[in-house]
């Protein structure tokens, strides 16, 4: 992959990250009011979602290469 394509992809990732950060603003999350069990459940859900996204990304990259 050329350095320009890598740079473009990096910019896209950073842009998506910023969009996600912006969308997260204003969503009240107060860990102090959550039980340990609730926090563990949320972390588990986030980990599962992260793996799903990584798998989707791998499939997209594979399809793009084909």
MDAnalysis code that builds the backbone (N, CA, C; Angstrom):
import MDAnalysis as mda
import numpy as np

u = mda.Universe.empty(198, n_residues=66, atom_resindex=np.repeat(np.arange(66), 3), trajectory=True)
u.add_TopologyAttr("name", ["N", "CA", "C"] * 66)
u.add_TopologyAttr("resid", np.arange(1, 67))
u.add_TopologyAttr("resname", ["UNK", "UNK", "UNK", "UNK", "UNK", "UNK", "UNK", "UNK", "UNK", "UNK", "UNK", "UNK", "UNK", "UNK", "UNK", "UNK", "UNK", "UNK", "UNK", "UNK", "UNK", "UNK", "UNK", "UNK", "UNK", "UNK", "UNK", "UNK", "UNK", "UNK", "UNK", "UNK", "UNK", "UNK", "UNK", "UNK", "UNK", "UNK", "UNK", "UNK", "UNK", "UNK", "UNK", "UNK", "UNK", "UNK", "UNK", "UNK", "UNK", "UNK", "UNK", "UNK", "UNK", "UNK", "UNK", "UNK", "UNK", "UNK", "UNK", "UNK", "UNK", "UNK", "UNK", "UNK", "UNK", "UNK"])
u.atoms.positions = np.array([
    [0.848, -1.176, 0.000],
    [0.000, 0.000, 0.000],
    [0.892, 1.238, 0.000],
    [0.578, 2.160, -0.853],
    [1.404, 3.359, -0.950],
    [1.250, 4.200, 0.311],
    [2.250, 5.038, 0.549],
    [2.201, 5.877, 1.743],
    [1.048, 6.867, 1.666],
    [0.674, 7.283, 0.463],
    [-0.447, 8.209, 0.305],
    [-1.756, 7.530, 0.694],
    [-1.940, 6.274, 0.285],
    [-3.165, 5.547, 0.643],
    [-3.225, 5.331, 2.152],
    [-2.060, 5.022, 2.746],
    [-2.019, 4.845, 4.198],
    [-2.369, 6.152, 4.897],
    [-1.859, 7.272, 4.375],
    [-2.143, 8.579, 4.952],
    [-3.629, 8.884, 4.857],
    [-4.229, 8.615, 3.688],
    [-5.662, 8.842, 3.504],
    [-6.470, 7.992, 4.471],
    [-6.098, 6.721, 4.615],
    [-6.815, 5.815, 5.523],
    [-6.678, 6.307, 6.957],
    [-5.474, 6.761, 7.320],
    [-5.247, 7.278, 8.667],
    [-6.126, 8.497, 8.920],
    [-6.229, 9.375, 7.934],
    [-7.087, 10.551, 8.066],
    [-8.546, 10.148, 8.208],
    [-8.968, 9.135, 7.451],
    [-10.352, 8.660, 7.548],
    [-10.637, 8.104, 8.938],
    [-9.700, 7.330, 9.466],
    [-9.867, 6.756, 10.801],
    [-9.942, 7.868, 11.830],
    [-9.045, 8.840, 11.715],
    [-9.057, 9.960, 12.651],
    [-10.348, 10.750, 12.543],
    [-10.853, 10.933, 11.326],
    [-12.098, 11.653, 11.125],
    [-13.271, 10.889, 11.740],
    [-13.310, 9.581, 11.521],
    [-14.369, 8.766, 12.120],
    [-14.275, 8.812, 13.640],
    [-13.061, 8.753, 14.144],
    [-12.858, 8.818, 15.595],
    [-13.404, 10.130, 16.133],
    [-13.105, 11.224, 15.447],
    [-13.581, 12.532, 15.896],
    [-15.099, 12.609, 15.826],
    [-15.689, 12.062, 14.780],
    [-17.145, 12.048, 14.669],
    [-17.766, 11.250, 15.816],
    [-17.147, 10.126, 16.153],
    [-17.653, 9.312, 17.262],
    [-17.513, 10.058, 18.584],
    [-16.379, 10.729, 18.770],
    [-16.176, 11.513, 19.993],
    [-17.219, 12.620, 20.095],
    [-17.494, 13.277, 18.968],
    [-18.494, 14.342, 18.963],
    [-19.882, 13.795, 19.300],
    [-20.212, 12.623, 18.741],
    [-21.515, 12.015, 19.002],
    [-21.650, 11.612, 20.471],
    [-20.541, 11.264, 21.085],
    [-20.546, 10.833, 22.478],
    [-20.764, 12.002, 23.432],
    [-20.355, 13.186, 23.027],
    [-20.523, 14.360, 23.883],
    [-21.993, 14.527, 24.235],
    [-22.249, 14.816, 25.454],
    [-23.622, 15.044, 25.871],
    [-24.340, 13.786, 26.332],
    [-23.728, 12.623, 26.109],
    [-24.328, 11.398, 26.627],
    [-23.846, 11.221, 28.059],
    [-24.743, 11.356, 28.993],
    [-24.301, 11.282, 30.391],
    [-23.935, 9.856, 30.802],
    [-22.706, 9.679, 31.208],
    [-22.250, 8.405, 31.739],
    [-21.594, 8.707, 33.069],
    [-22.245, 8.294, 34.124],
    [-21.721, 8.542, 35.455],
    [-21.375, 7.208, 36.096],
    [-20.115, 6.838, 35.993],
    [-19.679, 5.559, 36.536],
    [-19.887, 5.479, 38.043],
    [-19.878, 6.615, 38.690],
    [-20.034, 6.630, 40.141],
    [-21.399, 6.095, 40.568],
    [-22.386, 6.214, 39.690],
    [-23.735, 5.749, 40.045],
    [-24.017, 4.332, 39.565],
    [-23.078, 3.740, 38.836],
    [-23.271, 2.393, 38.309],
    [-22.683, 1.355, 39.256],
    [-23.359, 0.240, 39.351],
    [-22.817, -0.856, 40.164],
    [-21.652, -1.501, 39.419],
    [-20.853, -2.236, 40.147],
    [-19.726, -2.923, 39.525],
    [-20.225, -3.905, 38.472],
    [-21.344, -4.553, 38.744],
    [-21.918, -5.508, 37.796],
    [-22.340, -4.806, 36.508],
    [-22.948, -3.619, 36.625],
    [-23.351, -2.852, 35.435],
    [-22.130, -2.426, 34.623],
    [-21.090, -1.998, 35.311],
    [-19.867, -1.578, 34.623],
    [-19.246, -2.763, 33.894],
    [-19.207, -3.920, 34.526],
    [-18.658, -5.120, 33.888],
    [-19.483, -5.506, 32.663],
    [-20.815, -5.370, 32.752],
    [-21.689, -5.685, 31.617],
    [-21.408, -4.743, 30.452],
    [-21.261, -3.471, 30.749],
    [-20.990, -2.483, 29.698],
    [-19.636, -2.750, 29.048],
    [-18.638, -3.048, 29.858],
    [-17.312, -3.356, 29.310],
    [-17.381, -4.586, 28.419],
    [-18.097, -5.598, 28.867],
    [-18.249, -6.813, 28.054],
    [-18.912, -6.482, 26.712],
    [-19.982, -5.701, 26.746],
    [-20.677, -5.320, 25.517],
    [-19.749, -4.549, 24.584],
    [-18.951, -3.665, 25.142],
    [-18.003, -2.900, 24.323],
    [-16.956, -3.810, 23.698],
    [-16.466, -4.780, 24.454],
    [-15.470, -5.704, 23.920],
    [-16.059, -6.548, 22.790],
    [-17.284, -7.032, 22.976],
    [-17.944, -7.814, 21.928],
    [-18.130, -6.948, 20.682],
    [-18.581, -5.712, 20.885],
    [-18.804, -4.812, 19.751],
    [-17.487, -4.512, 19.033],
    [-16.412, -4.333, 19.786],
    [-15.106, -4.077, 19.179],
    [-14.682, -5.252, 18.296],
    [-14.861, -6.461, 18.786],
    [-14.495, -7.644, 18.001],
    [-15.359, -7.731, 16.745],
    [-16.647, -7.445, 16.875],
    [-17.528, -7.447, 15.696],
    [-17.039, -6.448, 14.656],
    [-16.675, -5.255, 15.099],
    [-16.188, -4.232, 14.169],
    [-14.877, -4.647, 13.516],
    [-13.990, -5.259, 14.283],
    [-12.723, -5.731, 13.715],
    [-12.973, -6.804, 12.659],
    [-13.917, -7.696, 12.924],
    [-14.246, -8.742, 11.958],
    [-14.862, -8.133, 10.695],
    [-15.749, -7.151, 10.868],
    [-16.341, -6.478, 9.718],
    [-15.264, -5.778, 8.900],
    [-14.333, -5.138, 9.593],
    [-13.246, -4.435, 8.906],
    [-12.397, -5.414, 8.107],
    [-12.070, -6.566, 8.695],
    [-11.300, -7.580, 7.982],
    [-12.036, -8.035, 6.721],
    [-13.350, -8.244, 6.836],
    [-14.141, -8.648, 5.674],
    [-14.162, -7.568, 4.606],
    [-14.290, -6.321, 5.025],
    [-14.287, -5.212, 4.057],
    [-12.943, -5.109, 3.354],
    [-11.865, -5.244, 4.111],
    [-10.530, -5.164, 3.516],
    [-10.304, -6.322, 2.547],
    [-10.761, -7.521, 2.919],
    [-10.618, -8.677, 2.049],
    [-11.405, -8.464, 0.753],
    [-12.620, -7.968, 0.880],
    [-13.450, -7.708, -0.296],
    [-12.812, -6.640, -1.170],
    [-12.253, -5.627, -0.559],
    [-11.607, -4.543, -1.300],
    [-10.412, -5.076, -2.084],
    [-9.631, -5.966, -1.475],
    [-8.470, -6.541, -2.162],
    [-8.898, -7.406, -3.350],
    [-10.015, -8.099, -3.202],
    [-10.502, -8.978, -4.287],
    [-11.033, -8.129, -5.409],
])
